[in-house]
Amino acid sequence: MTKPEALHKTGDLPDHARQSRERKRAEALAMGVDEAFVSELVDRFYTTVRADDLLGPIFARAVTDWPEHLARLKQFWRSILHSTGEFTGNPMRTHMALGQLDEAHFARWLNLFYATLEGMEASEAANREVGTRARMIADSLLTGMTMQRTGLSGARAGDALPWPTDTAG
């Protein structure tokens, strides 16, 4: 899948948006979170996820082309961590289509993610930043999915999800 051409052109952004993207990328790079880091993180993490008893079967049913899926996930994480703007899609809709994912699924996903980060021996700052971003994403998805099923009573569905080791919620 190719990206819309407009997303390739950071020169089309207003100055403040371009400067914000540049600052975010510089902060990530200063922590050692470069494109190679993102690629290795995604590859390692989803190797672990695919072998997991709880999450593996879900991904086995949902993903038919792993190289394409991994490339898409790398775009997603570069967009999150470097503010590249290259990812287009609707993660909420994608996860809703998987069925009844609940707190246990997202907690397992996060714990595997945190373990992968720690195994990469990244800086403490990188572990904290990337782990916190992962938790925010998991919280957002779980909360959105729960609210779809239960209404406003699900608005705090992600509160009990684990945090990276050194960042208490």
PLY file of the C-alpha trace (Angstrom):
ply
format ascii 1.0
element vertex 169
property float x
property float y
property float z
element edge 168
property int vertex1
property int vertex2
end_header
0.00 0.00 0.00
1.45 3.36 -0.96
1.09 6.47 1.09
-0.81 9.47 -0.24
1.71 11.81 -1.84
0.75 14.71 0.42
2.06 12.83 3.45
5.54 12.69 1.95
5.81 16.47 1.78
6.72 17.95 5.12
7.26 21.27 3.32
3.48 21.55 2.91
3.01 21.70 6.66
2.62 24.96 8.53
5.90 26.03 10.13
4.77 25.21 13.68
3.73 21.67 12.67
6.96 21.05 10.78
9.00 22.37 13.71
7.04 20.17 16.11
7.74 17.10 13.95
11.42 17.98 13.72
11.65 18.48 17.49
9.87 15.19 18.20
12.19 13.31 15.84
15.29 14.96 17.32
14.17 14.01 20.85
13.63 10.39 19.75
17.00 10.24 18.01
18.73 11.69 21.09
17.35 8.71 23.08
18.57 6.25 20.45
15.12 5.73 18.96
16.02 5.86 15.28
14.52 3.99 12.32
16.72 0.95 12.95
15.52 0.84 16.57
11.87 0.99 15.47
12.43 -1.74 12.91
14.17 -4.03 15.39
11.55 -3.35 18.08
8.67 -4.23 15.76
10.41 -7.36 14.44
11.34 -8.65 17.90
8.04 -7.77 19.49
5.83 -9.39 16.88
8.01 -12.51 16.83
7.18 -12.79 20.53
3.50 -11.97 20.02
3.13 -14.62 17.33
4.46 -17.27 19.74
2.27 -16.13 22.65
-0.53 -18.49 23.76
-3.08 -15.68 24.22
-2.20 -13.24 21.44
-0.66 -15.53 18.82
-3.94 -17.16 17.70
-5.59 -13.75 17.27
-2.79 -12.56 15.00
-2.71 -15.89 13.16
-6.38 -15.40 12.23
-6.04 -11.72 11.36
-2.71 -11.43 9.52
-2.21 -13.18 6.21
0.88 -11.33 4.96
3.39 -10.83 7.77
6.01 -8.88 5.81
3.34 -6.38 4.72
1.88 -6.21 8.23
5.29 -5.61 9.80
6.05 -2.87 7.28
2.74 -1.22 8.17
3.46 -1.50 11.90
6.86 0.09 11.36
5.14 3.00 9.59
2.75 3.28 12.53
5.53 3.33 15.14
7.66 5.79 13.15
4.59 8.04 12.96
4.12 7.74 16.72
7.75 8.08 17.76
9.10 10.37 15.03
5.91 12.16 14.02
6.57 11.25 10.37
2.95 11.43 9.29
3.48 8.41 7.04
0.87 6.16 8.63
-2.70 6.34 7.44
-5.33 4.05 8.79
-7.79 3.47 11.56
-6.31 1.29 14.31
-9.57 1.44 16.30
-11.62 0.00 13.45
-8.95 -2.64 12.79
-8.94 -3.76 16.42
-12.74 -3.66 16.69
-12.91 -6.10 13.78
-10.86 -8.62 15.78
-13.74 -9.25 18.15
-13.90 -9.21 21.91
-10.47 -8.01 22.95
-10.38 -7.16 26.64
-8.09 -5.91 29.37
-6.25 -9.24 29.59
-5.30 -9.03 25.90
-4.03 -5.48 26.16
-2.20 -6.15 29.44
-0.43 -9.13 27.86
0.42 -7.05 24.77
1.92 -4.35 27.01
3.89 -6.75 29.18
5.37 -8.40 26.08
6.13 -4.95 24.66
7.89 -3.83 27.84
9.90 -7.07 27.97
10.95 -6.58 24.35
12.08 -3.02 25.09
14.09 -4.15 28.09
15.68 -6.93 26.03
16.89 -4.38 23.51
18.95 -2.66 26.20
17.75 0.77 25.16
18.35 3.80 27.32
16.12 4.32 30.33
14.68 7.40 28.61
13.86 5.39 25.49
12.23 2.60 27.51
10.14 5.14 29.40
9.11 7.16 26.34
8.38 4.25 24.00
6.74 2.22 26.78
4.56 5.14 27.80
3.49 5.68 24.19
2.61 1.98 23.91
0.54 2.20 27.08
-1.30 5.29 25.83
-2.16 3.44 22.62
-3.33 0.33 24.46
-5.40 2.45 26.87
-6.98 4.37 24.00
-7.87 1.22 22.06
-9.21 -0.66 25.08
-11.22 2.33 26.27
-12.65 3.00 22.80
-13.57 -0.63 22.28
-15.14 -0.93 25.72
-17.14 2.25 25.24
-18.43 0.89 21.93
-19.77 -2.13 23.81
-20.90 -0.57 27.10
-21.22 3.16 26.56
-19.75 5.73 28.93
-19.29 3.15 31.68
-16.23 1.98 29.74
-14.57 5.41 29.75
-11.84 4.33 32.16
-11.38 0.79 30.87
-7.62 1.13 30.51
-6.89 2.45 34.01
-5.57 -0.88 35.31
-3.25 -1.58 32.36
0.40 -1.95 33.39
2.87 0.88 33.04
6.52 0.63 32.05
8.52 -0.38 35.14
9.74 3.05 36.19
6.74 5.24 35.26
3.85 4.93 37.66
0.60 6.15 36.13
0 1
1 2
2 3
3 4
4 5
5 6
6 7
7 8
8 9
9 10
10 11
11 12
12 13
13 14
14 15
15 16
16 17
17 18
18 19
19 20
20 21
21 22
22 23
23 24
24 25
25 26
26 27
27 28
28 29
29 30
30 31
31 32
32 33
33 34
34 35
35 36
36 37
37 38
38 39
39 40
40 41
41 42
42 43
43 44
44 45
45 46
46 47
47 48
48 49
49 50
50 51
51 52
52 53
53 54
54 55
55 56
56 57
57 58
58 59
59 60
60 61
61 62
62 63
63 64
64 65
65 66
66 67
67 68
68 69
69 70
70 71
71 72
72 73
73 74
74 75
75 76
76 77
77 78
78 79
79 80
80 81
81 82
82 83
83 84
84 85
85 86
86 87
87 88
88 89
89 90
90 91
91 92
92 93
93 94
94 95
95 96
96 97
97 98
98 99
99 100
100 101
101 102
102 103
103 104
104 105
105 106
106 107
107 108
108 109
109 110
110 111
111 112
112 113
113 114
114 115
115 116
116 117
117 118
118 119
119 120
120 121
121 122
122 123
123 124
124 125
125 126
126 127
127 128
128 129
129 130
130 131
131 132
132 133
133 134
134 135
135 136
136 137
137 138
138 139
139 140
140 141
141 142
142 143
143 144
144 145
145 146
146 147
147 148
148 149
149 150
150 151
151 152
152 153
153 154
154 155
155 156
156 157
157 158
158 159
159 160
160 161
161 162
162 163
163 164
164 165
165 166
166 167
167 168
